[in-house]
Amino acid sequence: MKKQFSIIFITFLFFNGINAQGLLNKSVQIFTRQDTLRGSITKERAWWDVKYYHLNIKVNPADSTITGSNTIKYQVVQEYTSMQIDLQNPMEINKVIQDGKVLKYKREENAFFIELIAPQTKGALKEITIFYGGKPKVAVNPPWDGGITWKKDSNGNPFIASSCQGLGASVWWPNKDHMYDEVDNMLISVNVPKNLTDVSNGRLLSVKQLKDGTKTYNWYISNPINNYGVNINIGDYVSFSEKYKGEKGDLDCSYYVLRDNLAKAKKQFQDVPKMLKAFEHWFGPYPFYEDSYKLVEAPYLGMEHQSSVTYGNGFQNGYRGRDLSGTGWGLKFDFIIIHESGHEWFANNITYKDIADMWIHESFTNYSESLFVEYYYGKEAGFEYVLGTRKGIKNDKPIIGNYNVNNEGSGDMYPKGGNMLHTLRQIVNDDEKWRGILRSLNSTFYHQTVTTKQIEDYLSQQVGIDLSTVFNQYLRDTRIPTLEYFFKDNQVGYRWTNCVSGFNMPVKVTLNGKEELLQPETEWKSIPVISKNSKLEIDKNFYVASFNITE
């Protein structure tokens, strides 16, 4: 028997000899008590619903310290008297007050358990104030390594910023550090030396000059916000602004950059209104009109902080000047502006409850890059871009991580997740229906925290077929599904192999020059063919492989 192997994706292929679950190279992970305290909804978290934070801090560049308080307003969901507040070493809580009384607390690693005195009656609205301070962890490789970045600009002025996804906001301020419970609104007051400016989330309410020569910037966020989306950016900033006429009216757009970079920013940041036009087309209205849109220069690459997106891409197109897709299309736009702003829809509007489901943020946002390309350069260009990103897929471990221990899955959530969504679009085979699905996702789950199951079920419902095995294949397995086929007696036989049990994803093929939609399963199926020299090619937009068996 003669075998011919064809690869239709830009990555390596796992063969059928893989173990049953396809989980090669999956190392055993050991989790600690601290991982559980950080990553689960403990009983000390579950009984109260956070409503409001007032984070009131002093940032001192001279000794790299942050001191201040966080006043928390919350609603009692069920009666309990022990509250978990998270604050990571080496930061310390100094005092806790409720109803004018100083409360006792004990520390277990990065979790503080506060003993409440007052009755916590179900439905009651309560308030507590946490006083704290210290030298927060320094970010070694931001934004991937969380903490505070303390740098200086070219003129010797302090240039400071926070970035803490994954590690958690509790690396620099005390809070309920779990993604399932977003605060409804928030006031951020940041005191800095008089020659510096702080830019945080939401809208600037006021700047107060203090007698000691410092200034306090007061920023108010009127929409729900996840903890890691809260940020401080401190530097010798200058700003400019514009109004974008969007789907919900005028959107205030403000830009903050270091003084010497103003001219470059005015040119490079022209990608912002282009981004807004494309993403409102694909995803619906920008989700935070009330809080405005800001793009803020930071001393690291960038991050999706809500209504305060940070930027450090060197005022150049691509990803630090490189095209991650290898197609040339990635040099047509500033990667950080487009990608990090895409997170306003997928991360800040629709937010995972557990970081194990981080693909909800990164897969959709990776895919948004190709949609931006498509909007401005055409469908073929967008398709080329997303296919080009396949070279970054490693298939090292599942995209979904371990739940309740603050554990994210494989970095494949970016290119493989984006290509999974691109594959789903081919199944839908109706561009306007697909755009409607993306828009309805953002309206249905508007300002919500969600689980993978919610997104999977919703997509299956909207597409009109059960996609459960598709998600199991791409999110929970490392193998690339392979369409195995052969020609015999005027028939073409085909089935899925190298896949999860019951995998039944439809796939578009060209059979003897004619496009067909096959419905393969893991058992052999066949259809008649007429040509003696039959040829089958799978649509390259499906992230699958093919294996041709010819007698």
C-alpha positions in Angstrom: 0.0 0.0 0.0 1.3 3.4 -1.0 0.8 6.2 1.6 0.9 9.9 0.9 1.0 12.4 3.8 0.0 16.0 3.3 0.1 18.7 5.8 -2.2 21.7 5.4 -1.3 23.6 8.5 1.8 25.5 9.4 3.0 23.6 12.4 4.1 20.1 13.3 1.7 17.1 13.2 1.2 14.5 15.9 0.7 11.0 14.4 -1.8 8.4 15.3 0.7 6.7 17.5 0.1 9.3 20.2 -1.4 8.2 23.5 -5.2 8.1 23.8 -5.6 11.6 25.2 -3.0 13.3 23.1 -1.4 15.0 26.0 2.2 14.7 25.2 4.8 16.4 27.3 2.3 17.3 30.0 4.3 17.6 33.2 2.7 16.9 36.5 2.0 20.2 38.3 2.0 20.4 42.1 -0.2 23.1 43.6 0.1 24.6 47.1 -2.3 25.9 49.7 -1.4 29.4 48.5 -2.5 28.5 45.0 -5.9 27.4 46.4 -6.2 30.6 48.5 -5.4 32.7 45.4 -7.4 30.8 42.8 -10.6 29.5 44.5 -13.7 31.0 45.8 -13.1 30.4 49.4 -15.8 30.6 52.0 -14.2 33.8 53.2 -14.8 35.3 49.8 -18.1 33.8 48.8 -20.2 35.5 51.5 -19.7 39.1 50.3 -20.1 40.9 47.0 -17.8 43.8 46.4 -19.5 46.9 45.2 -17.0 49.8 45.5 -13.4 50.5 46.1 -11.7 53.7 47.0 -8.0 53.0 46.5 -6.2 56.0 48.1 -2.4 55.7 47.8 0.9 57.6 47.8 3.5 56.5 45.4 7.0 57.5 46.4 9.6 57.1 43.6 12.5 57.9 46.0 12.2 54.7 47.9 9.9 52.6 45.6 7.1 52.4 48.2 3.4 52.5 48.0 1.4 53.4 51.1 -2.3 54.2 51.7 -5.7 52.6 52.1 -8.5 50.8 50.3 -12.0 51.4 51.5 -14.3 48.6 50.4 -18.1 48.7 50.2 -19.7 45.4 50.0 -23.1 43.6 50.2 -23.6 40.6 52.5 -24.7 37.6 50.5 -24.8 35.3 53.5 -24.0 35.7 57.1 -20.3 35.1 58.0 -17.7 36.9 60.0 -14.3 36.1 58.5 -13.3 38.1 55.4 -10.4 37.2 53.1 -8.4 40.2 51.7 -5.4 39.5 49.5 -2.1 41.4 49.6 1.2 39.8 48.5 4.6 39.8 50.2 6.4 42.0 50.9 3.4 44.3 51.3 1.8 44.5 54.7 -1.6 45.4 56.1 -1.1 47.8 59.0 -4.7 48.3 60.3 -8.3 47.4 59.5 -11.2 49.5 60.6 -15.0 48.9 60.4 -17.6 51.1 62.1 -14.8 53.0 63.8 -13.4 49.9 65.4 -10.0 48.4 64.8 -10.3 44.7 63.8 -8.0 41.8 64.3 -6.6 39.8 61.5 -4.2 36.9 60.8 -2.0 36.3 57.8 -1.6 33.1 55.8 1.0 33.7 53.1 -0.7 36.3 50.8 -4.1 36.1 52.3 -5.3 38.1 55.3 -8.3 36.8 57.3 -10.1 39.6 59.1 -12.3 38.9 62.1 -15.4 41.0 61.9 -17.2 42.2 65.0 -20.4 43.8 63.7 -23.2 41.5 62.6 -23.0 40.8 58.9 -26.7 40.5 58.1 -27.8 39.1 54.7 -28.5 41.9 52.2 -26.8 44.6 54.3 -24.4 47.1 52.7 -21.2 47.4 54.8 -17.9 49.2 54.6 -14.4 48.4 55.7 -11.1 50.2 55.3 -7.7 48.5 54.9 -4.5 50.5 55.6 -1.3 49.1 54.1 2.1 49.8 52.7 5.5 48.6 51.7 7.8 48.0 48.7 5.7 46.0 46.1 7.4 43.3 44.1 9.4 44.7 41.2 8.3 43.4 37.8 11.3 41.7 36.3 9.9 41.1 32.8 6.6 43.0 32.5 3.9 42.5 31.6 4.5 38.7 31.8 6.2 39.0 35.2 3.8 41.0 37.3 4.6 43.9 39.8 5.6 47.5 39.6 8.1 48.8 37.1 10.3 51.6 38.4 12.3 53.3 35.6 13.4 56.7 34.5 12.8 58.4 31.2 15.6 59.9 29.0 15.4 63.1 31.0 15.9 61.4 34.3 12.3 61.6 35.5 10.6 58.7 37.2 8.6 56.4 34.9 6.5 54.0 36.9 3.7 51.6 36.0 1.8 48.5 37.3 1.1 45.3 35.4 -0.2 42.2 37.2 -2.3 39.9 35.1 -2.0 36.3 36.5 0.0 37.2 39.5 -2.8 39.4 40.7 -3.6 43.0 41.6 -2.8 42.1 45.3 0.8 42.4 44.3 0.4 46.2 44.9 -3.0 46.8 46.6 -5.3 44.9 49.0 -8.5 43.6 47.5 -10.7 40.6 46.8 -8.3 39.1 44.3 -10.4 36.7 42.4 -11.8 37.4 38.9 -15.3 36.1 39.6 -16.3 39.2 41.5 -15.8 42.5 39.7 -16.2 45.7 41.6 -19.1 47.8 40.2 -17.3 51.1 40.3 -14.2 52.6 41.8 -12.3 55.7 42.8 -8.5 55.7 42.4 -6.6 58.5 44.2 -2.9 58.6 43.5 -0.5 61.0 45.2 2.7 61.7 43.3 5.5 64.3 43.3 4.5 67.6 41.8 6.5 67.2 38.6 4.7 64.0 37.7 1.3 62.9 36.4 -0.6 59.8 37.2 -2.9 58.2 34.6 -5.3 55.6 35.8 -8.6 54.1 34.7 -11.8 55.9 34.0 -12.2 59.7 34.0 -10.1 62.3 35.8 -12.3 64.0 38.4 -9.8 66.3 39.9 -6.2 67.1 40.6 -5.5 68.4 44.1 -2.4 70.3 45.0 -1.2 69.5 48.5 0.7 71.7 50.9 3.7 69.4 50.8 4.1 70.1 47.1 2.7 66.8 45.9 -0.4 66.3 43.8 -3.2 63.8 44.1 -5.0 62.6 40.9 -8.5 61.3 41.4 -9.9 58.9 38.7 -13.4 57.5 38.7 -14.4 54.3 37.0 -18.2 54.0 36.5 -18.2 50.5 35.0 -17.4 47.1 36.5 -13.7 46.4 36.3 -11.5 43.4 36.9 -8.7 43.7 39.5 -5.8 43.3 37.1 -7.3 45.9 34.8 -6.8 48.6 37.5 -3.5 50.5 36.9 -1.3 53.3 37.7 1.0 55.0 35.2 3.3 57.8 36.5 5.6 59.9 34.5 6.4 63.3 32.9 3.4 63.0 30.6 1.9 65.3 28.0 -1.4 64.6 26.4 -3.7 65.2 23.5 -7.2 64.1 22.7 -9.9 63.6 20.1 -13.5 62.5 19.8 -14.4 59.4 17.9 -17.9 59.3 16.5 -18.9 55.8 17.3 -22.0 53.6 17.4 -23.0 55.1 20.8 -22.1 58.7 20.0 -19.0 60.6 20.8 -16.3 58.6 22.5 -13.6 60.6 24.3 -10.1 59.4 23.3 -7.1 60.7 25.3 -3.4 59.9 24.8 -0.7 60.3 27.4 3.0 60.0 26.3 6.4 61.1 27.6 7.2 64.6 26.7 9.8 63.8 24.1 7.5 61.4 22.3 4.6 63.7 21.5 5.2 64.1 17.8 5.8 60.4 17.2 2.6 59.5 19.2 0.4 61.9 17.2 1.4 60.0 14.1 1.4 56.4 15.4 -1.7 56.7 17.5 -3.8 57.3 14.3 -4.3 53.6 14.5 -6.7 54.1 17.4 -9.7 55.5 15.5 -9.0 52.9 12.8 -9.1 50.2 15.5 -12.4 51.5 16.9 -14.0 51.6 13.5 -13.0 48.0 12.7 -13.8 46.6 16.1 -17.2 48.3 16.5 -18.0 46.8 13.1 -17.1 43.3 14.2 -17.8 43.3 18.0 -20.3 46.1 18.6 -20.0 49.3 20.5 -16.9 50.0 22.5 -18.0 48.8 26.0 -16.9 51.7 28.1 -18.1 55.0 26.6 -18.8 56.3 30.1 -15.2 55.9 31.1 -13.6 57.0 27.8 -10.7 55.4 26.0 -7.1 56.2 26.9 -3.8 55.0 25.4 -0.9 55.6 27.8 2.8 55.2 27.2 4.3 52.7 29.7 7.9 51.5 30.5 7.1 48.0 29.2 5.4 46.5 26.1 1.8 47.0 26.9 -1.3 45.7 28.6 -5.1 45.8 28.3 -5.9 47.9 31.4 -9.6 48.9 31.0 -10.1 52.4 29.6 -6.4 52.9 30.2 -4.6 50.7 27.7 -0.8 50.8 28.1 1.6 51.1 25.2 5.4 50.5 24.9 5.8 49.3 21.3 8.3 52.0 20.3 6.0 53.9 18.0 6.4 51.4 15.2 4.2 48.9 13.4 4.3 45.2 14.0 5.2 43.6 17.3 8.4 45.5 18.2 8.8 45.9 14.5 8.2 42.2 13.7 5.3 40.5 11.9 4.2 37.6 14.0 2.3 36.2 11.1 5.2 36.2 8.7 2.9 37.3 5.9 3.7 41.0 5.7 0.2 42.1 6.9 1.4 42.3 10.5 3.5 45.3 9.5 0.5 47.3 8.4 -0.6 48.1 11.9 0.8 48.7 15.4 0.3 45.3 17.1 0.1 46.6 20.7 -2.5 49.3 19.8 -4.7 46.7 18.0 -4.2 43.7 20.2 -4.4 45.4 23.6 -7.4 47.5 22.6 -9.1 44.4 21.3 -9.1 43.2 24.9 -11.6 46.0 25.8 -14.2 43.6 24.2 -12.6 40.3 25.2 -11.1 40.5 28.7 -12.6 43.8 30.0 -16.2 43.5 28.7 -16.3 39.7 28.7 -14.0 38.5 31.5 -13.1 35.0 32.6 -14.1 33.9 36.1 -11.1 31.6 36.4 -7.7 32.2 34.7 -7.9 28.6 33.5 -10.3 30.0 31.0 -7.9 32.7 29.8 -8.4 31.6 26.2 -11.7 33.6 26.3 -9.5 36.7 26.5 -6.6 35.7 24.3 -8.1 33.5 21.5 -10.7 36.1 20.6 -8.2 39.0 20.8 -5.6 37.1 18.7 -8.4 36.5 16.2 -9.3 40.2 16.3 -5.9 41.1 14.7 -6.9 39.2 11.5 -10.4 40.9 11.6 -8.7 44.3 11.7 -6.5 43.3 8.7 -9.6 42.0 6.9 -11.6 45.2 7.5 -8.9 47.4 5.9 -7.2 45.1 3.4 -9.8 42.6 2.4 -10.9 39.1 3.4 -8.0 37.3 1.7 -5.5 39.4 3.6 -7.2 38.7 6.9 -7.3 35.0 6.2 -3.6 35.0 5.2 -2.8 36.7 8.5 -4.5 34.3 10.8 -3.1 31.3 8.9 0.3 32.8 9.2 0.1 32.8 13.0 -0.1 29.0 13.0 3.7 28.9 12.9 3.6 30.0 16.5 1.5 27.0 17.7 3.4 24.5 19.9 0.7 22.0 20.9 2.6 21.5 24.2 -0.3 21.3 26.6 -4.0 22.0 26.6 -5.2 25.5 26.2 -7.4 25.3 29.3 -5.5 25.3 32.6 -6.3 23.8 36.0 -9.3 25.4 37.8 -9.3 26.9 41.3 -5.5 27.2 41.6 -4.8 30.4 39.5 -3.3 28.3 36.7 -3.4 29.3 33.0 -3.1 26.9 30.1 -0.8 26.8 27.1 0.3 30.0 25.3 -1.4 28.3 22.3 -4.5 30.1 23.5 -3.2 32.9 21.2 -2.5 31.4 17.7 -4.3 28.1 18.1 -7.3 29.7 19.8 -7.5 32.3 17.0 -7.3 29.5 14.4 -10.0 27.6 16.2 -12.3 30.6 15.9 -11.3 31.0 12.2 -12.2 27.4 11.7 -15.6 28.0 13.3 -16.2 30.8 10.9 -15.7 28.4 8.0 -18.3 26.1 9.6 -20.8 28.9 9.8 -20.0 29.8 6.2 -21.9 33.0 6.4 -19.9 36.2 7.1 -22.8 38.3 8.3 -24.1 35.6 10.6 -20.5 35.2 12.0 -20.2 38.9 12.6 -23.6 38.8 14.3 -22.4 36.0 16.6 -19.4 38.1 17.6 -21.5 41.1 18.3 -24.1 39.2 20.2 -21.4 37.7 22.4 -20.5 41.2 23.6 -24.1 42.2 24.1 -25.3 39.0 25.8 -22.3 38.9 28.2 -22.0 42.6 28.5 -19.9 43.5 31.6 -20.0 40.0 32.9 -17.6 37.3 34.2 -18.1 34.0 32.4 -17.0 30.4 32.2 -15.8 28.4 29.2 -19.0 26.4 29.3 -21.1 29.6 28.9 -19.1 30.6 25.8 -19.1 27.1 24.4 -22.8 26.6 24.9 -23.6 30.0 23.4 -21.5 29.5 20.3 -23.1 26.0 19.8 -26.5 27.6 20.1 -25.7 30.5 17.7 -23.9 28.3 15.1 -26.7 25.8 15.2 -24.7 22.6 15.8 -23.3 20.9 18.9 -19.6 22.1 18.9 -18.7 20.3 22.2 -16.3 17.9 20.5 -14.7 20.7 18.6 -14.0 22.6 21.8 -12.7 19.4 23.4 -10.3 18.9 20.6 -8.8 22.3 20.4 -9.1 23.5 24.0 -8.5 20.3 26.0 -6.3 18.2 23.7 -3.0 18.8 21.9 -3.5 16.7 18.8 -4.3 18.1 15.4 -7.4 16.3 14.0 -6.5 14.4 10.8 -8.9 13.6 8.0 -7.9 10.2 6.8 -9.3 9.2 3.4 -8.9 6.8 0.4 -10.4 6.3 -3.1 -11.8 2.9 -4.1 -14.4 1.5 -6.4 -15.8 5.0 -7.4 -16.1 5.9 -3.7 -14.1 8.2 -1.4 -14.0 6.9 2.2 -13.1 9.3 5.0 -13.0 9.6 8.8 -11.4 11.7 11.6 -8.4 10.3 13.4 -5.9 11.7 15.9 -8.8 13.2 17.7 -11.0 13.1 20.8 -13.8 10.5 21.1 -16.8 11.4 19.0 -15.1 14.2 17.1 -17.5 15.1 14.3 -16.6 18.5 13.0 -17.8 19.3 9.4 -15.1 20.2 7.0 -15.0 21.9 3.6 -13.1 20.1 0.9 -12.6 20.4 -2.9 -13.3 17.0 -4.5 -12.4 16.8 -8.1 -12.6 20.5 -8.5 -16.0 20.9 -6.7 -16.4 22.2 -3.2 -18.1 19.8 -0.8 -19.0 20.0 2.9 -18.2 16.6 4.4 -19.6 15.5 7.8 -16.8 13.1 8.9 -17.0 11.1 12.2 -14.5 8.8 13.8 -16.1 5.8 11.9 -15.6 5.4 8.2 -18.1 7.1 5.9 -18.1 7.3 2.1 -19.7 9.2 -0.9 -19.5 8.3 -4.6 -17.0 9.9 -7.0 -17.0 9.6 -10.8 -13.4 10.6 -11.8 -10.9 7.8 -12.1 -8.1 10.2 -11.0 -9.8 11.6 -8.0 -8.3 14.3 -5.9 -9.4 15.7 -2.5 -8.1 18.9 -0.9 -9.2 20.3 2.5 -9.9 24.0 2.8 -6.7 25.4 4.3 -8.8 27.7 6.6 -9.6 24.6 8.7 -6.9 23.9 11.3 -6.7 20.2 10.5 -4.4 17.7 8.7 -5.1 15.2 6.0 -3.8 11.6 5.4 -4.3 10.2 2.0 -4.3 6.4 1.6 -4.2 5.4 -2.0 -4.2 1.8 -3.3 
